[in-house]
Amino acid sequence: MRKYYFFIVILFVGLSCSGPQKEANKTGLMDSIDSMENKLYNSQDVQISKEDAINLITLYEQYADEFPGDTLAPLYLFRASDLSMNLQRPKETIELFNALLSDYPDYEKTPSVLFLKAFVYEDQLRDLENAKTYYEEFLEKYPDSDFADDAEMSLKNLGKTPEELILEFEKNQ
């Protein structure tokens, strides 16, 4: 019950914030993100902490939710999707990609987001039908992208096993 009450208080305070308080919340959230990024990326550890990465994803999402019109919102969502993808959390990654594509269609990395969405469907979810759909959409929308050749190759080899790819490669030598 206490957690529920705490959540309601936080929600109420968040909704009632405006002006200087909202700016202070924004600054605090940005400071938390900077601190977590430094902890995660400047660590001497060879492997990043999964818990810290998940916490950073949460902070990125919180910032984008609270300040959707801010220029950092799409960047933070992109960073969140990158971390999520590398943590092998494909459903969450797809949700983040969908948010980027629907809420920020003019974001500079939109072509990359669409390509990566197809890739996650192919590589992590093994959903070849959706992978094909999104690779084709990518090629239709961004035929001159740096990833166009990769999308074409992915479509050509969609569903093939490594052994089939090796045999095909040897055959063409």
VOZA-465331 format. One record per residue (C-alpha): x, y, z; residue in three letters. Coordinates in steps of 0.1 Angstrom, whole numbers, plus 5000, padded with zeros to 4 digits. Last residue first. Layout:
mimi xx X	yy Y	zz Z	residuo Ala
...
***
This chain:
mimi xx 5341	yy 4815	zz 4439	residuo Gln
mimi xx 5303	yy 4816	zz 4435	residuo Asn
mimi xx 5298	yy 4780	zz 4447	residuo Lys
mimi xx 5319	yy 4786	zz 4477	residuo Glu
mimi xx 5297	yy 4815	zz 4487	residuo Phe
mimi xx 5265	yy 4795	zz 4482	residuo Glu
mimi xx 5279	yy 4767	zz 4502	residuo Leu
mimi xx 5289	yy 4790	zz 4530	residuo Ile
mimi xx 5254	yy 4807	zz 4530	residuo Leu
mimi xx 5237	yy 4773	zz 4531	residuo Glu
mimi xx 5258	yy 4763	zz 4560	residuo Glu
mimi xx 5251	yy 4795	zz 4579	residuo Pro
mimi xx 5214	yy 4787	zz 4575	residuo Thr
mimi xx 5192	yy 4807	zz 4551	residuo Lys
mimi xx 5161	yy 4824	zz 4564	residuo Gly
mimi xx 5166	yy 4857	zz 4547	residuo Leu
mimi xx 5196	yy 4856	zz 4524	residuo Asn
mimi xx 5183	yy 4877	zz 4496	residuo Lys
mimi xx 5164	yy 4899	zz 4519	residuo Leu
mimi xx 5194	yy 4905	zz 4541	residuo Ser
mimi xx 5215	yy 4913	zz 4511	residuo Met
mimi xx 5190	yy 4938	zz 4499	residuo Glu
mimi xx 5189	yy 4954	zz 4534	residuo Ala
mimi xx 5227	yy 4955	zz 4536	residuo Asp
mimi xx 5229	yy 4972	zz 4502	residuo Asp
mimi xx 5203	yy 4998	zz 4513	residuo Ala
mimi xx 5221	yy 5005	zz 4546	residuo Phe
mimi xx 5240	yy 5035	zz 4534	residuo Asp
mimi xx 5206	yy 5049	zz 4523	residuo Ser
mimi xx 5198	yy 5056	zz 4487	residuo Asp
mimi xx 5168	yy 5033	zz 4485	residuo Pro
mimi xx 5153	yy 5049	zz 4517	residuo Tyr
mimi xx 5115	yy 5046	zz 4517	residuo Lys
mimi xx 5111	yy 5016	zz 4494	residuo Glu
mimi xx 5142	yy 4999	zz 4507	residuo Leu
mimi xx 5131	yy 5003	zz 4543	residuo Phe
mimi xx 5096	yy 4991	zz 4536	residuo Glu
mimi xx 5111	yy 4960	zz 4519	residuo Glu
mimi xx 5134	yy 4954	zz 4550	residuo Tyr
mimi xx 5104	yy 4960	zz 4572	residuo Tyr
mimi xx 5082	yy 4934	zz 4555	residuo Thr
mimi xx 5110	yy 4909	zz 4552	residuo Lys
mimi xx 5117	yy 4911	zz 4589	residuo Ala
mimi xx 5080	yy 4908	zz 4597	residuo Asn
mimi xx 5078	yy 4875	zz 4577	residuo Glu
mimi xx 5112	yy 4863	zz 4590	residuo Leu
mimi xx 5102	yy 4865	zz 4627	residuo Asp
mimi xx 5134	yy 4850	zz 4641	residuo Arg
mimi xx 5129	yy 4873	zz 4671	residuo Leu
mimi xx 5166	yy 4882	zz 4676	residuo Gln
mimi xx 5181	yy 4881	zz 4641	residuo Asp
mimi xx 5152	yy 4887	zz 4617	residuo Glu
mimi xx 5128	yy 4908	zz 4637	residuo Tyr
mimi xx 5158	yy 4927	zz 4652	residuo Val
mimi xx 5172	yy 4933	zz 4617	residuo Phe
mimi xx 5139	yy 4946	zz 4604	residuo Ala
mimi xx 5137	yy 4971	zz 4633	residuo Lys
mimi xx 5174	yy 4979	zz 4627	residuo Leu
mimi xx 5166	yy 4990	zz 4592	residuo Phe
mimi xx 5137	yy 5011	zz 4604	residuo Leu
mimi xx 5157	yy 5028	zz 4631	residuo Val
mimi xx 5186	yy 5034	zz 4607	residuo Ser
mimi xx 5163	yy 5052	zz 4583	residuo Pro
mimi xx 5148	yy 5072	zz 4612	residuo Thr
mimi xx 5183	yy 5084	zz 4624	residuo Lys
mimi xx 5177	yy 5120	zz 4614	residuo Glu
mimi xx 5144	yy 5122	zz 4632	residuo Tyr
mimi xx 5117	yy 5133	zz 4609	residuo Asp
mimi xx 5093	yy 5105	zz 4619	residuo Pro
mimi xx 5097	yy 5113	zz 4656	residuo Tyr
mimi xx 5066	yy 5101	zz 4674	residuo Asp
mimi xx 5056	yy 5072	zz 4651	residuo Ser
mimi xx 5091	yy 5059	zz 4641	residuo Leu
mimi xx 5107	yy 5066	zz 4675	residuo Leu
mimi xx 5079	yy 5050	zz 4694	residuo Ala
mimi xx 5079	yy 5020	zz 4671	residuo Asn
mimi xx 5117	yy 5016	zz 4676	residuo Phe
mimi xx 5112	yy 5017	zz 4713	residuo Leu
mimi xx 5085	yy 4990	zz 4711	residuo Glu
mimi xx 5107	yy 4969	zz 4688	residuo Ile
mimi xx 5136	yy 4972	zz 4714	residuo Thr
mimi xx 5113	yy 4961	zz 4742	residuo Glu
mimi xx 5102	yy 4931	zz 4723	residuo Lys
mimi xx 5138	yy 4923	zz 4713	residuo Pro
mimi xx 5155	yy 4924	zz 4747	residuo Arg
mimi xx 5189	yy 4910	zz 4737	residuo Gln
mimi xx 5209	yy 4934	zz 4759	residuo Leu
mimi xx 5224	yy 4948	zz 4727	residuo Asn
mimi xx 5189	yy 4956	zz 4714	residuo Met
mimi xx 5179	yy 4972	zz 4746	residuo Ser
mimi xx 5210	yy 4994	zz 4747	residuo Leu
mimi xx 5204	yy 5005	zz 4712	residuo Asp
mimi xx 5167	yy 5011	zz 4718	residuo Ser
mimi xx 5175	yy 5033	zz 4748	residuo Ala
mimi xx 5201	yy 5053	zz 4728	residuo Arg
mimi xx 5175	yy 5059	zz 4701	residuo Phe
mimi xx 5149	yy 5069	zz 4727	residuo Leu
mimi xx 5175	yy 5093	zz 4742	residuo Tyr
mimi xx 5182	yy 5108	zz 4708	residuo Leu
mimi xx 5144	yy 5111	zz 4701	residuo Pro
mimi xx 5139	yy 5130	zz 4734	residuo Ala
mimi xx 5170	yy 5152	zz 4733	residuo Leu
mimi xx 5153	yy 5177	zz 4710	residuo Thr
mimi xx 5127	yy 5184	zz 4736	residuo Asp
mimi xx 5091	yy 5180	zz 4725	residuo Gly
mimi xx 5085	yy 5147	zz 4742	residuo Pro
mimi xx 5097	yy 5160	zz 4776	residuo Phe
mimi xx 5082	yy 5138	zz 4803	residuo Glu
mimi xx 5079	yy 5106	zz 4782	residuo Asp
mimi xx 5112	yy 5112	zz 4764	residuo Ala
mimi xx 5129	yy 5118	zz 4798	residuo Tyr
mimi xx 5113	yy 5087	zz 4813	residuo Gln
mimi xx 5123	yy 5066	zz 4784	residuo Glu
mimi xx 5160	yy 5076	zz 4787	residuo Tyr
mimi xx 5159	yy 5071	zz 4825	residuo Leu
mimi xx 5144	yy 5036	zz 4821	residuo Thr
mimi xx 5170	yy 5027	zz 4795	residuo Ile
mimi xx 5197	yy 5039	zz 4820	residuo Leu
mimi xx 5183	yy 5017	zz 4847	residuo Asn
mimi xx 5183	yy 4987	zz 4823	residuo Ile
mimi xx 5220	yy 4994	zz 4814	residuo Ala
mimi xx 5229	yy 4997	zz 4851	residuo Asp
mimi xx 5212	yy 4963	zz 4858	residuo Glu
mimi xx 5230	yy 4947	zz 4829	residuo Lys
mimi xx 5263	yy 4960	zz 4841	residuo Ser
mimi xx 5287	yy 4965	zz 4812	residuo Ile
mimi xx 5314	yy 4939	zz 4805	residuo Gln
mimi xx 5351	yy 4947	zz 4804	residuo Val
mimi xx 5349	yy 4966	zz 4836	residuo Asp
mimi xx 5370	yy 4998	zz 4837	residuo Gln
mimi xx 5338	yy 5018	zz 4838	residuo Ser
mimi xx 5335	yy 5049	zz 4816	residuo Asn
mimi xx 5305	yy 5037	zz 4796	residuo Tyr
mimi xx 5281	yy 5026	zz 4824	residuo Leu
mimi xx 5291	yy 5049	zz 4852	residuo Lys
mimi xx 5294	yy 5079	zz 4829	residuo Asn
mimi xx 5261	yy 5071	zz 4812	residuo Glu
mimi xx 5245	yy 5067	zz 4847	residuo Met
mimi xx 5258	yy 5101	zz 4858	residuo Ser
mimi xx 5247	yy 5118	zz 4825	residuo Asp
mimi xx 5213	yy 5103	zz 4827	residuo Ile
mimi xx 5209	yy 5113	zz 4864	residuo Ser
mimi xx 5220	yy 5149	zz 4855	residuo Asp
mimi xx 5195	yy 5150	zz 4826	residuo Met
mimi xx 5167	yy 5139	zz 4850	residuo Leu
mimi xx 5177	yy 5165	zz 4875	residuo Gly
mimi xx 5178	yy 5192	zz 4848	residuo Thr
mimi xx 5144	yy 5182	zz 4836	residuo Lys
mimi xx 5129	yy 5181	zz 4871	residuo Asn
mimi xx 5144	yy 5216	zz 4877	residuo Ala
mimi xx 5128	yy 5228	zz 4845	residuo Glu
mimi xx 5095	yy 5214	zz 4856	residuo Lys
mimi xx 5098	yy 5232	zz 4889	residuo Gln
mimi xx 5107	yy 5265	zz 4873	residuo Pro
mimi xx 5077	yy 5265	zz 4850	residuo Gly
mimi xx 5052	yy 5238	zz 4858	residuo Ser
mimi xx 5049	yy 5208	zz 4881	residuo Cys
mimi xx 5013	yy 5197	zz 4890	residuo Ser
mimi xx 5015	yy 5165	zz 4869	residuo Leu
mimi xx 5048	yy 5154	zz 4884	residuo Gly
mimi xx 5037	yy 5162	zz 4919	residuo Val
mimi xx 5005	yy 5141	zz 4914	residuo Phe
mimi xx 5024	yy 5112	zz 4898	residuo Leu
mimi xx 5050	yy 5113	zz 4926	residuo Ile
mimi xx 5022	yy 5113	zz 4952	residuo Val
mimi xx 5003	yy 5085	zz 4935	residuo Ile
mimi xx 5035	yy 5064	zz 4933	residuo Phe
mimi xx 5042	yy 5069	zz 4970	residuo Phe
mimi xx 5007	yy 5058	zz 4978	residuo Tyr
mimi xx 5011	yy 5027	zz 4957	residuo Tyr
mimi xx 5044	yy 5020	zz 4974	residuo Lys
mimi xx 5028	yy 5023	zz 5008	residuo Arg
mimi xx 5000	yy 5000	zz 5000	residuo Met
***
